[in-house]
C-alpha cells in the first residue's frame, strides 16, 4: 500500500483506499498551514499545544533533536473527538471564552449557534451582553442555566420566538408571531432586550393596533387559549377565599351557606334563594311605582292634611296599608340578605369593597335613616309645622334613594354585570366622549348665541344655549328651543353633524368591550354550570384546614412540577446545531 503524505487524515465515511492525489495534496497543504495558525494563538491551551507539536513534527529536525517522526493517520472516530475537543478549555489567568467564539444557545429544546459577529451588531440585547460577558458568573446571571461540558447556555423561554430572534440577528428586523398574543410577544421582546423599534415595518402597524385594542388592564387572561375563557385568577381568588374557612369556627357550614347565597348555580337551594331575591326586588320596585299613581297621591294628601290639623306627624298616615306592609317585608328581606352575607363572608374588609354589597347596603339605608330622623324629631316634643315640612323633605330624599334597589338585579343579571365591567374598563373612552361633547357644546353654543341673541327665541345667554347644544349634539332634539335665523340654522346643522361623528367614534369601542365582557361572563357561567358537582365538592373538601400560606406553597409546588413535566417532554434528540 502506498504511504500517505505526512499531516493528512483518513476519512472512513466517504473515502476508500484509492483517494485521488489532488485531495491528498490539498490536505497536506492544509495541515502544513496549521502549525502557523496554532503558533499565532498562544492562549488556546491544549488546542494550541497540540498544533505546536504537530508543527514541530512537520518542520523537520532542529538542532539537538532527532529525526522527524511520522504522524499516524487519524481515524474518523479520533477526528470527531478532536473536533469536539477544539472548544477551548479555560485555564487560570486566561479568559473563559474567546471574543470570536460562537455562542451555543438552547431555548426550549431548540439549539442554535450564533456567530460573534452577528451578536456584536446588537450589543444591547441579552445575547449581545452574554457574548460580551467577562466571566462565567456574569454570564450565568443572563441565562437560566449553563452546561460547562457542552459550553451551552440554556433559556426557558418560548422556542418559537427564539427562531424569530435568530432571524432578527441575521436581518436586523423582528416580525410578529401569530401564535403569540400581543402581551406574550411584548414580554418575550422585553426579555431578550428588544424594543418596538426592532419591529419590521410590515409588522409594526399590526402590533400597535393589537396592543391598543387590548389594553393590559382589560384582558389579563392573555395566556388562555381564548380571550373569552374564564380568567384563572378568578378561580384562584375563589380558592383563596375558600381557604379562609379552614381555620374559622363552623367553617364548612359557613362556606356552604356563603356559596349558596353568592353562586346561583351552586345547588338547588341556591337557585331557589336567587329566585326569591329577584321576586322581592321586583315587588319593591312595583310598590314604588304604584305609590306614584294619582289616586294614591290624593288619598295620602288628604290623610296628611288631617294628621297635621290634629297635631300629629303625617308620616304614619301617608302610606297605603298594603304598600306599607309590602315595604316592611321587602326591607326585612333586604336586611336579612345584607346581614347574612356579612356574617358568612370570609373577609369583612373584602365584603365592604365589593360593589354589589355596597348596593345592598344603600338599598336598605334610606328606610333606617327615615326612622332615625322621625325618632329624633319626636324626641324634641311638639314639633312646629316648619319642622314637619323639613322632615317631609328629608323623607322624600330617602324615598328617592330606593331607586338603587333596581341595581340589586345586577347580582342575578349577566348583562348588568357586563355593563358594569364595561364602564369600569372604558373610563378613557367615556372621558374622550365627554371631552368631545364639552368642546362641541361650547363652540356651537357661542355661535348660536351670536346668531340668535337679537331674536326672542330663548338664546338669551351662552349658558342658556348649552342646553340647546347638548340636546342637538346628542341628536335628541326636544324642539323646545330652535333657531330661526339662517346663521342659527347653519350652526344647528353643524352641531348635529358634529354630534353624530363625536358620539359614534367612542361608542363603537365601548360596544366592542361590552361584547367582550358579555361573552366572557357567559363562558364563566357555562363553565360553572357544566362542571361536575361532585368535583366541586372535592375541591371544597381539599381546602379544609388549609391556610393561605399552605395554599401559596402548593401553588409553587405545582408550578415546579409543571416545569419538570415540560423538561421531561423535551425531545431527546434535538436538531443539530446551526450557526448564523
Secondary structure as the mmCIF struct_conf table of DSSP 4:
data_model
#
loop_
_struct_conf.conf_type_id
_struct_conf.id
_struct_conf.beg_label_comp_id
_struct_conf.beg_label_asym_id
_struct_conf.beg_label_seq_id
_struct_conf.end_label_comp_id
_struct_conf.end_label_asym_id
_struct_conf.end_label_seq_id
HELX_LH_PP_P HELX_LH_PP_P1 UNK A 2 UNK A 5
TURN_TY1_P TURN_TY1_P1 UNK A 6 UNK A 7
TURN_TY1_P TURN_TY1_P2 UNK A 12 UNK A 14
TURN_TY1_P TURN_TY1_P3 UNK A 17 UNK A 18
HELX_RH_AL_P HELX_RH_AL_P1 UNK A 21 UNK A 39
TURN_TY1_P TURN_TY1_P4 UNK A 40 UNK A 40
TURN_TY1_P TURN_TY1_P5 UNK A 42 UNK A 43
BEND BEND1 UNK A 44 UNK A 44
TURN_TY1_P TURN_TY1_P6 UNK A 45 UNK A 45
HELX_RH_AL_P HELX_RH_AL_P2 UNK A 46 UNK A 59
TURN_TY1_P TURN_TY1_P7 UNK A 63 UNK A 64
HELX_LH_PP_P HELX_LH_PP_P2 UNK A 67 UNK A 75
HELX_RH_AL_P HELX_RH_AL_P3 UNK A 76 UNK A 84
TURN_TY1_P TURN_TY1_P8 UNK A 85 UNK A 86
BEND BEND2 UNK A 87 UNK A 87
HELX_LH_PP_P HELX_LH_PP_P3 UNK A 88 UNK A 90
TURN_TY1_P TURN_TY1_P9 UNK A 92 UNK A 93
BEND BEND3 UNK A 94 UNK A 94
BEND BEND4 UNK A 96 UNK A 97
TURN_TY1_P TURN_TY1_P10 UNK A 99 UNK A 100
HELX_LH_PP_P HELX_LH_PP_P4 UNK A 101 UNK A 102
STRN STRN1 UNK A 103 UNK A 107
TURN_TY1_P TURN_TY1_P11 UNK A 108 UNK A 109
STRN STRN2 UNK A 110 UNK A 114
HELX_RH_AL_P HELX_RH_AL_P4 UNK A 116 UNK A 120
TURN_TY1_P TURN_TY1_P12 UNK A 121 UNK A 124
BEND BEND5 UNK A 125 UNK A 125
HELX_RH_AL_P HELX_RH_AL_P5 UNK A 126 UNK A 131
TURN_TY1_P TURN_TY1_P13 UNK A 132 UNK A 132
BEND BEND6 UNK A 134 UNK A 135
HELX_RH_AL_P HELX_RH_AL_P6 UNK A 136 UNK A 140
TURN_TY1_P TURN_TY1_P14 UNK A 141 UNK A 142
BEND BEND7 UNK A 143 UNK A 144
STRN STRN3 UNK A 145 UNK A 147
TURN_TY1_P TURN_TY1_P15 UNK A 148 UNK A 151
STRN STRN4 UNK A 152 UNK A 155
BEND BEND8 UNK A 157 UNK A 157
HELX_RH_AL_P HELX_RH_AL_P7 UNK A 159 UNK A 171
BEND BEND9 UNK A 172 UNK A 172
STRN STRN5 UNK A 174 UNK A 174
TURN_TY1_P TURN_TY1_P16 UNK A 178 UNK A 179
BEND BEND10 UNK A 180 UNK A 180
HELX_RH_AL_P HELX_RH_AL_P8 UNK A 182 UNK A 191
TURN_TY1_P TURN_TY1_P17 UNK A 192 UNK A 193
HELX_RH_3T_P HELX_RH_3T_P1 UNK A 196 UNK A 198
STRN STRN6 UNK A 199 UNK A 199
HELX_RH_AL_P HELX_RH_AL_P9 UNK A 201 UNK A 213
BEND BEND11 UNK A 214 UNK A 214
TURN_TY1_P TURN_TY1_P18 UNK A 216 UNK A 218
TURN_TY1_P TURN_TY1_P19 UNK A 222 UNK A 223
BEND BEND12 UNK A 224 UNK A 226
TURN_TY1_P TURN_TY1_P20 UNK A 227 UNK A 228
BEND BEND13 UNK A 229 UNK A 229
HELX_LH_PP_P HELX_LH_PP_P5 UNK A 230 UNK A 231
HELX_RH_AL_P HELX_RH_AL_P10 UNK A 232 UNK A 243
TURN_TY1_P TURN_TY1_P21 UNK A 244 UNK A 247
BEND BEND14 UNK A 248 UNK A 248
TURN_TY1_P TURN_TY1_P22 UNK A 249 UNK A 250
HELX_RH_AL_P HELX_RH_AL_P11 UNK A 251 UNK A 262
TURN_TY1_P TURN_TY1_P23 UNK A 264 UNK A 265
BEND BEND15 UNK A 266 UNK A 266
HELX_RH_AL_P HELX_RH_AL_P12 UNK A 268 UNK A 290
TURN_TY1_P TURN_TY1_P24 UNK A 291 UNK A 292
BEND BEND16 UNK A 293 UNK A 293
HELX_RH_AL_P HELX_RH_AL_P13 UNK A 294 UNK A 309
TURN_TY1_P TURN_TY1_P25 UNK A 310 UNK A 311
BEND BEND17 UNK A 312 UNK A 312
HELX_RH_3T_P HELX_RH_3T_P2 UNK A 314 UNK A 317
BEND BEND18 UNK A 318 UNK A 319
HELX_RH_AL_P HELX_RH_AL_P14 UNK A 321 UNK A 344
BEND BEND19 UNK A 346 UNK A 346
HELX_RH_AL_P HELX_RH_AL_P15 UNK A 348 UNK A 353
HELX_RH_AL_P HELX_RH_AL_P16 UNK A 355 UNK A 378
TURN_TY1_P TURN_TY1_P26 UNK A 379 UNK A 380
BEND BEND20 UNK A 381 UNK A 382
HELX_LH_PP_P HELX_LH_PP_P6 UNK A 383 UNK A 384
HELX_RH_AL_P HELX_RH_AL_P17 UNK A 385 UNK A 400
HELX_RH_3T_P HELX_RH_3T_P3 UNK A 401 UNK A 412
HELX_RH_AL_P HELX_RH_AL_P18 UNK A 414 UNK A 425
HELX_RH_AL_P HELX_RH_AL_P19 UNK A 427 UNK A 452
TURN_TY1_P TURN_TY1_P27 UNK A 453 UNK A 454
BEND BEND21 UNK A 455 UNK A 458
BEND BEND22 UNK A 461 UNK A 461
HELX_RH_AL_P HELX_RH_AL_P20 UNK A 462 UNK A 473
TURN_TY1_P TURN_TY1_P28 UNK A 474 UNK A 475
BEND BEND23 UNK A 480 UNK A 481
BEND BEND24 UNK A 485 UNK A 485
HELX_RH_AL_P HELX_RH_AL_P21 UNK A 486 UNK A 530
BEND BEND25 UNK A 531 UNK A 531
HELX_RH_AL_P HELX_RH_AL_P22 UNK A 533 UNK A 542
TURN_TY1_P TURN_TY1_P29 UNK A 543 UNK A 545
HELX_RH_AL_P HELX_RH_AL_P23 UNK A 548 UNK A 568
TURN_TY1_P TURN_TY1_P30 UNK A 569 UNK A 569
BEND BEND26 UNK A 570 UNK A 570
BEND BEND27 UNK A 572 UNK A 573
HELX_LH_PP_P HELX_LH_PP_P7 UNK A 574 UNK A 577
STRN STRN7 UNK A 579 UNK A 579
#
